[in-house]
Amino acid sequence: MMGRSHALSGWCAGLAVAPLVGLNTLAEVVPFAAATAGYALLPDLDHPGASASRLLGPITGLVSRATRLSSAVLYAATKGPRDEDSSGQHRHASHTLAAALLFGVLAAGAGRAGGRWVVLAVAMVGLVLAADVLGDWLLVVVLGGGIWSLAGTWLPGTIASPGTTGLPGITAAAAVQHGLDEIGGWIGVAVAVGMFVHCLGDSLTRSGCPWLWPLPIRGETWFEIRPPRGLRFRTDSWVERLVIAPALVVAAVLLLPGAVPIARNVVNAVLSSTTETATP
């Protein structure tokens, strides 16, 4: 399975998209990227061995079975005359742009209708999914960023009284509500972007991905989008492990706010030191 690569690509996409939805500081960008990384794993609920399907044992296992069944039904009802004879379960309904947009809209709507706790629940699902694949360090980073952000709200240059912020009339509870309102403004985007990035990643493999469903192409409603034969790779192959995953790790760091200038300064310092050492 491509779990780690999907999560890393989701993280990178989140970092790239964050400024487009008005998120610029590290404390804002990291939770968004973490949620996007987590939801980049969601399409694989249609596979019983995927991280998303095994995350909560029988609970997510049941959701996985329902996902496979509904995908099979949709495939049978909409396949074109030249579509292959397939069960229509894995890499079908949940691996489409339509599904990404639908789940993004549902997440945003649920947040608006259900309030702060629904927003928090949707965000936490993405975070837990990402941490399950990338490691628990992600939880520490996101929670640390959240605390730092709240501290900046509570303490704008002065020490606040217990239960209040440094701003007159703003309580700690109001600051938390403000933070959740901000998450509610982008959670739908994180879900949609994460799911779509997963589809793009699968499009690079030999099997391809029918993410343009239901657009008919060459008589196929579920036409697998993929690059020319020489550019495709097999899932969990050396190409993924030794080329794609390391490249995503580098991008995951360099896309962080302020990381490129820091990296440039470090490189310049190393080169300058090397030059001075080499000079007689």
Secondary structure, DSSP 8 states (H G I E B T S, - for coil): --HHHHHHHHHHHHHHHGGGGT--SHHHHHHHHHHHHHHTSGGGGGSTTSHHHHTTTHHHHHHHHHHHHHHHHHHHHH--TTS-S---TTTTTTSSHHHHHHHHHHHHHHHHHH-HHHHHHHHHHHHHHHHHHH-THHHHHHHHHHHHHHHHHH-SSS---TTB-SSTT-BHHHHHHHHHHHHHHHHHHHHHHHHHHHHHHHHTBSS-B-TTTTS-BTTBTT--B---GGG-B-TTSHHIIIIIHHHHHHHHHHTSTTHHHHHHHHHHHHHHHHHHHH--
